[in-house]
Amino acid sequence: MDTLREELKKHIIEELNLEDLQVSDIDDDALLFSDEGIGLDSIDALELIVLMEKYYGIQVTNPGEGKVAFLSINSMADYIEKRRA
């Protein structure tokens, strides 16, 4: 498993207190804000913004970018990798 994706899953589980989930329960392509995915809500979106800055030093200030970046674990990892380069 990709280290960044695994790390993101761990941070999400810890920061959002999703104690009923394991890293292996989260598919990299699952929609984070869909009931078929993890089922996150708007409060969780704010937590993801804080998580990105806290762990990766990346500020998400554009709401349009945030919607795309927070679609899935894969989209978050892609967003981070592009900002790191």
Buried (B, 14 or more C-beta within 10 A) or exposed (E): EEEBBBBBBBBBBEBBEBEEEEBEEBEBEBBBBEEEBBEBEEEBBEBBBEBBEEBBEBEBEEEEEBEEBBBBBBBBBBBBEEBEE
